[in-house]
Amino acid sequence: MWLHNLPGIQLRTDNKIFKDEMQTFTTKIVDLCKEAKLFAPQGGPIIFAQIENEYGNIMKPYGEAGKSYIQWCANMALSLNIGVPWIMCQQSDAPQSVINTCNGFYCDDFKPNNPNSPKMWTENWTGWYKDWGGKDPYRAAEDVAFAVARFFQAGGVFQNYYMYHGGTNFGRTSGGPFIVTSYEYHAPLDEFGNLNQPKWGHLKQLHAAIKSGEKVLTNSSSSTKQIGNGTDLTTYVSNSTEQRFCFLSNVNLEDANVDLQKDGKYFVPAWSVSILDGCNKEIYNTAKVNTQTSLMEKKSDGAENSTKLSWSWVSESMNDTLSGKGSFTDTKLLEQKATTVDVSDYLWYMTSVDIDNVTQWTDAKLHVNTTGHVLHAYVNQQLIGSQWEARGNNRFVFEQPVTLKSGTNIISLLSATVGLQNYGSFFDLTPTGIAGGPVLLIGKGNVVKDLSSNQWSYKVGLNGEDQRLYDVHSPSGSNWTLNNRLPKRVPMMWYKTEFKAPSGTDPVVVDLKGMGKGQAWVNGQSIGRFWPAYIADKTGCSQTCDYRGLYHTGNCMSNCAHPTQRWYHIPRSFLNNGENTLILFEEIGGTPSPVSFQTVVIGTLCGSAYEGNLLEMSCQTGHTISEIQFASFGDPQGTCGSFKKGSCEAANSLSAIQKACVGKTNCSFDASEANFGSSTCGKTSKRLLVQAVCN
């Protein structure tokens, strides 16, 4: 929106106005980095820099102007003399003065367009984002590890996770449209900074295994051969010491047993990679998880917030807009984001229509063509309906019965955006609001009155936003009402309550169960849009995830039939030691009665380790392991929360774990008979499973 309204501009193409702005911005960022001595030749940590982002994916519609733009990008970047290479991701025709790189779920088959360029993976997608009405995408740790190991097996030299640390789209920063406030992305570090286990631990062990072969991998030649059973063996041999380091991969959906003759026999599960130190000792397999799984819980803090919250409220003032009074007028239906310049989600469209023969309009309908994302329609100061299109579809038709009166009728339409288009060809030209309409009144016998060219009055934003009702220091604060008759399911309401921060250092969330749709502020700081009323579809989820095979965003889903997002992150930096204020704007009608504050903690902790591997288990800082609910070293079965003993186990399984872990914040032990005693499993491959409770 900073650029969209500049006269004559076209974004991301060979357009002088845009290129001048882009060069000014890029130069400013580079100058700031140089002043801070951040580039590697200055002793800083930046080893390369990126210009443009995934332009190749959306370049075709720009034609020759897109190609010349990319050439200009490269030359402009190089002219800044940063002393490190420039890269372009997903740009197969990148000028060879820069390095083209890969983004995606898998990049093992990627080849740079310059044979002298390193093979780099700049975005390894650890999961996917959520959108309102959607379920939770889940990408298994085993599949992410498989993709990384395959990449390095195929000669990759650099790999970067997107996201490594999930986060929160505070304020109105989420885009999409319809991307939710949380941007956890199923990253190794979750939205709150907690370790997302087992993904974090499994990837930590993967990189330790790869790093153990660093000297061989960075000073060697490699060869790959197919060795049967659908498996590939890639051997790196040091050019100086002839030391070896191997990757043994199985891309099939069935397990494989591989005989490498003098280098040993290996069981390689389906869709996995084994890393072999010296090419004769397995030190890691992507399908064999030897780390803990943490089941996170939202926990109420009874000590600080044991009493029910007391709420005050005030209605959104709409006397002006429901009477058709705005800030400016036009004789056409305006595009929303160009009109609001994105200072608010909301834009009022208001007009009037005179009815002489009211009989002809006794069964009238109001018909509105809108490019979304949400529409609330009022006629003669009465709400006649609200509508939005599922999953961010940019166009829908609103049509509802309307009661008209003889004489002047006021039509007030409130259009709301839910994040703006942020990707794709010509993405800034994607219309929002009631751009162009038409807006029609349809009477008896399909008599149509087109209001699109009426005199329309406009108001950007809400009166409550203008009055800064979200700010605890707003002079309009005296308007709040406080009594026991809390409004319920009333749209366009502001709610306020006071609370104390939960004790301790655990991450804080507010549970907005009961609310509909709107925005939330804590001590005047926006914690984002909320929409708990938007429920995910009830089909397509499973208790288990078969990660084998190419990942796509629909193959491992959870959270069916629940709100897409119910809990909202409140950083402790937003909170005061004493009283804090939560303010909610409720757009569609919800009740704040069930709202509560909670902390995010590890509830149940499960550990898994195959024989010969180290298992490390830990609760978060300040929490201890209070109970061991299950422990078995042998052939136990099941998943976290439903473990059960197998046909054999070591007699000391439970007692050894209890002694090592109970009362401690963390513990570790080798999965071996030396620690648990002999088992009755014979030559069967053994495994340790543990389930514990964090206090």
Protein Blocks (a to p, Z undefined) as FASTA:
>chain_A
ZZmmpghiaehiacfklmmmmmmmmmmmmmmmmmnopafklopabfbdcedjhklmmmmm
nmmmlmmmmmmmmmmmmmnonopacddehilkbcfkbccddedjbfklpccfbfkbccdd
fbdcfbdcddehiacddddfklmmmmmmmmmmnopabdcdddfbdcddehjlbghehiaf
blnkopabdfkopacdfklmmmmmmmmmmmmmmmmmmoccdddddebjhiacdddddfkl
opacdddddfbfbdcdddehjnopadddehiadddehhlacfbdfklccbdddddddddd
fklmmpccddddddddfklmmnopafbdcfbdcdfklmnnopafbdcdddddddfblmlm
mmgccddddebjbdcddeehiafbdcddehhiabdcddddddddehjdddddddddehja
fedehklmpcghjehiaaddddehhiacdfklmccdddedjfklmnommpmkbcklmmpc
cdfbdcehiahiaddddddddehjbdcdddfehiabdcddeehiagbjcdfklccdfehi
afbdcfedcddfklpcghihiafblbdcddfklpcfkbcddddddfkopafklgccdddd
dfbdcddddehiacdddddehiacfbdfbdcddjdeddehiaccdfbdcfklmmmmmmmm
gopabdcddddfklnopafkljaccddddddddZZ
